[in-house]
């Protein structure tokens, strides 16, 4: 698609994004919710935290999405000895030229797969803060913009804590969504094994038939269309009431900040646009509450000891906060 190509209409873009789901489904089985979440994050220009035990196709999911969108993707395996410059880039001395030059890090891509992000110390984790929020990297007094679109898809293992570093609240708050990838149902797992038995190679997505169906220019159009979805004053007030309710819950130590409210609005806009709705309804907001807010809430120690979950608190809040008519 060239700059002279006329803009695609909204229905055409939605059909293309539906085909993206189909293409990803050629490689990943049973993670439709996570695929939709990643598409919503791209539309809302946000980032995604993928949580699940090893082997539930978190990495394959991101790689397949990149292939279907014809976007550049790079993978960084976060380890305890990973340095910030390995992610963002660093100055390298060129002996022939007799001067320093900037060597771009892995973050200079469209989709950055930050694998096991909680295995690297906070110093390296924080190297992504500017990139995620400002979509740029500053080094040696020079600010370098990142490619557009840009999305960080970070994975973490929820059951293994040895040798890990908990992500700070400031970093968690910069992820638009936290998607939980559960172990597959029996039928789904049988379908996975059937594919492997028939020769499926997760390292060969082209061989699996995953082909690009949307490009960066079309994605930019879809992002603009999603951002233009209208929100009535009543729905905006509903979003604020939900966020305020998290701060007033007796089980919550730290509730949702105004950044969380704006994230919920952006995600609800993207979901409404995908459903061809001219404006946000309370249903769109409610559908996004768990993935948008679950990682922005910190429980009190006594609530954690009692086995209270963040998702349960959010579901309770959804039943308690008055819904605008």
C-alpha positions as CSV (number, residue, x, y, z in Angstrom):
1,X,0.0,0.0,0.0
2,X,1.4,3.4,-1.0
3,X,0.8,6.8,0.4
4,X,-1.3,7.6,-2.7
5,X,-3.7,4.7,-2.0
6,X,-7.1,6.0,-0.9
7,X,-8.0,5.2,2.7
8,X,-9.8,2.0,3.3
9,X,-13.3,2.2,4.8
10,X,-14.0,1.1,8.3
11,X,-15.8,-2.1,7.3
12,X,-12.9,-3.1,5.1
13,X,-10.4,-2.6,7.9
14,X,-12.5,-4.6,10.3
15,X,-12.7,-7.5,7.8
16,X,-8.9,-7.3,7.4
17,X,-8.5,-7.5,11.2
18,X,-10.8,-10.5,11.3
19,X,-8.6,-12.2,8.7
20,X,-5.6,-11.5,11.0
21,X,-7.3,-13.7,13.6
22,X,-7.7,-16.4,11.0
23,X,-4.1,-16.2,10.0
24,X,-2.9,-16.4,13.6
25,X,-5.2,-19.3,14.1
26,X,-3.2,-21.3,11.6
27,X,-0.3,-21.4,14.1
28,X,-2.0,-20.9,17.5
29,X,-4.9,-22.9,18.7
30,X,-7.4,-21.9,21.4
31,X,-6.1,-18.4,22.3
32,X,-8.7,-16.4,20.5
33,X,-9.2,-14.0,23.5
34,X,-5.4,-13.3,23.6
35,X,-5.4,-12.6,19.9
36,X,-8.3,-10.2,20.2
37,X,-6.5,-8.5,23.2
38,X,-3.4,-8.0,21.1
39,X,-5.4,-6.5,18.3
40,X,-7.1,-4.1,20.7
41,X,-3.8,-3.1,22.1
42,X,-2.5,-2.3,18.7
43,X,-5.6,-0.3,17.9
44,X,-5.3,1.7,21.1
45,X,-1.6,2.1,20.7
46,X,-0.9,0.3,24.0
47,X,1.3,-2.5,25.2
48,X,0.5,-6.0,26.5
49,X,1.7,-8.2,29.4
50,X,1.1,-11.8,28.6
51,X,1.0,-14.1,31.7
52,X,1.0,-17.9,31.5
53,X,2.9,-21.0,32.4
54,X,5.6,-22.1,29.9
55,X,4.3,-23.8,26.8
56,X,1.0,-22.0,26.2
57,X,2.2,-20.4,23.0
58,X,2.9,-16.9,24.3
59,X,5.9,-16.4,22.0
60,X,4.3,-18.1,19.1
61,X,1.3,-15.9,19.4
62,X,3.3,-12.7,19.1
63,X,5.3,-14.0,16.2
64,X,2.2,-15.1,14.3
65,X,0.6,-11.8,14.9
66,X,3.6,-10.0,13.5
67,X,3.6,-12.2,10.4
68,X,-0.1,-11.6,9.8
69,X,0.4,-7.8,10.1
70,X,3.6,-7.7,8.0
71,X,5.3,-5.9,10.9
72,X,9.0,-6.2,11.9
73,X,9.4,-8.0,15.2
74,X,12.4,-8.6,17.5
75,X,12.7,-10.8,20.5
76,X,14.7,-10.1,23.7
77,X,15.3,-12.9,26.2
78,X,15.4,-11.0,29.5
79,X,18.1,-12.5,31.8
80,X,19.7,-11.3,35.0
81,X,22.8,-10.1,33.1
82,X,21.0,-8.2,30.4
83,X,22.0,-4.6,30.3
84,X,19.8,-1.5,29.4
85,X,22.0,-0.8,26.4
86,X,21.3,-4.3,25.1
87,X,17.6,-3.3,24.8
88,X,17.7,0.4,23.8
89,X,21.1,0.6,22.1
90,X,24.4,2.1,23.0
91,X,27.3,4.2,21.7
92,X,30.0,2.1,19.9
93,X,33.5,3.4,19.0
94,X,34.3,3.1,15.3
95,X,38.1,2.7,15.1
96,X,38.2,3.4,11.4
97,X,36.2,6.6,11.6
98,X,37.7,7.6,14.9
99,X,34.3,8.5,16.5
100,X,31.4,7.0,18.4
101,X,28.2,6.0,16.6
102,X,24.9,4.8,18.0
103,X,24.0,1.2,17.5
104,X,20.3,0.6,17.8
105,X,19.1,-1.9,20.3
106,X,16.3,-4.5,19.8
107,X,13.7,-1.9,20.8
108,X,13.9,-0.3,17.4
109,X,11.2,-2.5,15.9
110,X,7.4,-2.6,15.5
111,X,6.6,-5.4,17.9
112,X,9.1,-6.1,20.7
113,X,8.7,-9.5,22.3
114,X,10.2,-9.0,25.8
115,X,10.4,-12.6,26.9
116,X,10.3,-13.3,30.6
117,X,10.6,-9.6,31.5
118,X,10.6,-10.3,35.2
119,X,13.9,-12.2,35.0
120,X,16.0,-9.1,34.6
121,X,16.8,-6.5,37.4
122,X,14.7,-3.3,37.7
123,X,17.5,-1.2,36.1
124,X,17.1,-3.1,32.8
125,X,13.3,-3.3,33.2
126,X,13.2,0.5,33.5
127,X,15.1,0.9,30.2
128,X,11.7,0.3,28.5
129,X,9.8,3.0,30.4
130,X,10.7,5.9,28.0
131,X,10.1,3.6,24.9
132,X,6.7,2.5,26.1
133,X,5.5,5.9,27.2
134,X,7.1,8.3,24.8
135,X,7.9,5.9,21.9
136,X,11.4,7.2,21.8
137,X,14.9,6.4,23.1
138,X,17.3,9.1,24.5
139,X,21.0,8.4,24.5
140,X,24.0,10.7,24.7
141,X,21.7,13.7,24.6
142,X,20.0,12.7,21.4
143,X,16.3,11.6,21.2
144,X,15.6,8.9,18.6
145,X,12.0,8.1,17.6
146,X,10.9,4.5,17.5
147,X,9.1,3.0,14.5
148,X,5.4,3.4,14.2
149,X,3.4,1.3,15.1
150,X,5.2,0.2,18.2
151,X,4.1,-2.4,20.7
152,X,5.8,-4.1,23.6
153,X,4.5,-7.6,24.3
154,X,6.1,-8.8,27.5
155,X,5.7,-12.3,28.9
156,X,6.1,-13.6,32.4
157,X,5.7,-16.9,34.2
158,X,3.2,-16.6,37.2
159,X,4.3,-19.7,39.1
160,X,8.1,-19.5,39.1
161,X,9.6,-16.8,41.4
162,X,13.2,-17.9,42.0
163,X,15.5,-15.6,40.1
164,X,12.8,-13.1,39.2
165,X,12.2,-9.5,39.9
166,X,8.7,-8.1,40.4
167,X,7.8,-5.4,37.9
168,X,7.5,-2.0,39.7
169,X,4.1,-0.4,39.7
170,X,5.3,2.4,37.4
171,X,6.1,-0.1,34.7
172,X,3.0,-2.3,35.2
173,X,0.9,0.9,34.8
174,X,2.3,1.4,31.3
175,X,0.9,-1.9,30.0
176,X,-2.5,-1.3,28.5
177,X,-3.6,-4.9,29.0
178,X,-2.7,-7.9,31.1
179,X,-3.8,-11.0,29.3
180,X,-3.8,-14.4,31.1
181,X,-3.2,-17.4,28.9
182,X,-4.6,-20.5,30.6
183,X,-3.8,-24.1,29.9
184,X,-5.9,-25.4,27.0
185,X,-9.0,-27.6,27.3
186,X,-8.6,-31.2,26.4
187,X,-10.1,-30.9,22.8
188,X,-7.8,-27.9,22.2
189,X,-4.7,-29.7,23.3
190,X,-5.7,-32.7,21.1
191,X,-5.9,-30.2,18.2
192,X,-2.4,-28.9,19.0
193,X,-0.9,-32.4,19.1
194,X,-2.7,-33.2,15.8
195,X,-1.1,-30.3,14.1
196,X,2.4,-31.3,15.4
197,X,1.7,-34.9,14.3
198,X,1.0,-33.6,10.8
199,X,4.3,-31.8,10.6
200,X,3.6,-28.4,12.0
201,X,6.8,-26.5,12.8
202,X,6.3,-23.5,15.1
203,X,9.6,-22.0,13.8
204,X,8.3,-21.9,10.2
205,X,5.2,-19.7,10.2
206,X,5.3,-19.3,6.4
207,X,5.3,-23.1,6.1
208,X,2.2,-23.1,8.3
209,X,0.5,-20.8,5.9
210,X,0.5,-17.6,7.9
211,X,0.5,-14.8,5.4
212,X,0.3,-11.0,5.8
213,X,-3.2,-9.6,5.4
214,X,-2.8,-6.1,6.8
215,X,0.1,-3.6,6.6
216,X,1.3,-0.7,8.8
217,X,-0.5,2.0,6.8
218,X,-3.8,0.2,7.1
219,X,-3.2,-0.4,10.8
220,X,-2.6,3.4,11.2
221,X,-5.9,4.1,9.6
222,X,-7.7,1.6,11.9
223,X,-6.0,3.3,14.9
224,X,-7.3,6.7,13.9
225,X,-10.8,5.3,13.4
226,X,-10.8,3.6,16.8
227,X,-9.6,6.8,18.5
228,X,-12.5,8.7,16.9
229,X,-15.2,6.6,18.5
230,X,-17.4,8.8,20.7
231,X,-18.0,8.5,24.4
232,X,-20.9,10.1,26.2
233,X,-20.5,12.1,29.4
234,X,-22.4,9.3,31.3
235,X,-20.0,6.6,30.0
236,X,-17.0,8.7,31.0
237,X,-18.4,9.2,34.4
238,X,-19.0,5.4,34.6
239,X,-15.3,4.8,33.9
240,X,-14.3,7.2,36.6
241,X,-16.7,5.6,39.1
242,X,-15.2,2.1,38.4
243,X,-11.7,3.5,38.9
244,X,-12.7,5.2,42.2
245,X,-14.4,2.1,43.4
246,X,-11.1,0.2,43.3
247,X,-9.5,2.9,45.5
248,X,-12.3,2.5,48.1
249,X,-12.3,-1.3,48.3
250,X,-11.2,-2.5,51.8
251,X,-9.1,-5.3,50.2
252,X,-7.1,-2.9,48.0
253,X,-3.9,-1.2,49.1
254,X,-3.3,0.7,45.8
255,X,-6.2,1.3,43.4
256,X,-6.4,2.4,39.8
257,X,-4.8,5.7,38.9
258,X,-6.1,8.3,36.3
259,X,-3.8,6.6,33.8
260,X,-5.8,3.4,34.3
261,X,-9.0,5.3,33.6
262,X,-7.6,6.7,30.3
263,X,-6.4,3.2,29.4
264,X,-9.9,1.8,30.0
265,X,-11.3,4.5,27.8
266,X,-8.9,3.7,25.0
267,X,-9.4,0.0,25.1
268,X,-13.2,0.4,25.2
269,X,-13.0,2.6,22.1
270,X,-11.0,0.0,20.3
271,X,-13.4,-2.8,21.3
272,X,-16.4,-0.6,20.3
273,X,-14.9,0.1,16.9
274,X,-14.2,-3.6,16.3
275,X,-17.9,-4.2,16.9
276,X,-18.9,-1.5,14.5
277,X,-20.4,0.7,17.2
278,X,-20.5,4.5,16.7
279,X,-19.9,5.1,20.4
280,X,-18.9,3.4,23.6
281,X,-21.6,1.6,25.7
282,X,-21.2,0.4,29.3
283,X,-21.0,-3.2,27.8
284,X,-17.8,-2.2,26.0
285,X,-16.3,-0.8,29.2
286,X,-17.3,-3.8,31.2
287,X,-15.7,-6.2,28.7
288,X,-12.4,-4.4,29.1
289,X,-12.3,-3.9,32.9
290,X,-10.5,-7.1,33.8
291,X,-7.6,-7.0,31.2
292,X,-7.1,-3.3,31.6
293,X,-7.3,-3.0,35.4
294,X,-6.2,-6.3,36.9
295,X,-2.4,-5.4,36.9
296,X,-3.0,-1.9,38.2
297,X,-4.3,-2.9,41.6
298,X,-2.2,-3.9,44.6
299,X,-3.9,-5.9,47.3
300,X,-3.5,-5.5,51.1
301,X,-1.3,-8.3,52.6
302,X,-4.2,-9.6,54.7
303,X,-6.4,-9.9,51.6
304,X,-3.7,-11.9,49.8
305,X,-3.4,-14.2,52.8
306,X,-7.2,-14.8,52.6
307,X,-6.9,-15.8,49.0
308,X,-8.7,-12.8,47.6
309,X,-8.0,-12.3,43.9
310,X,-7.9,-9.0,41.9
311,X,-10.2,-10.4,39.3
312,X,-12.8,-11.3,42.0
313,X,-12.6,-7.7,43.3
314,X,-13.1,-6.3,39.9
315,X,-16.1,-8.5,39.2
316,X,-17.6,-7.5,42.5
317,X,-17.1,-3.8,41.6
318,X,-18.9,-4.3,38.3
319,X,-21.9,-5.5,40.1
320,X,-21.9,-2.7,42.7
321,X,-21.2,0.4,40.5
322,X,-24.4,1.9,39.0
323,X,-24.5,1.4,35.2
324,X,-25.7,4.4,33.2
325,X,-28.9,3.8,31.2
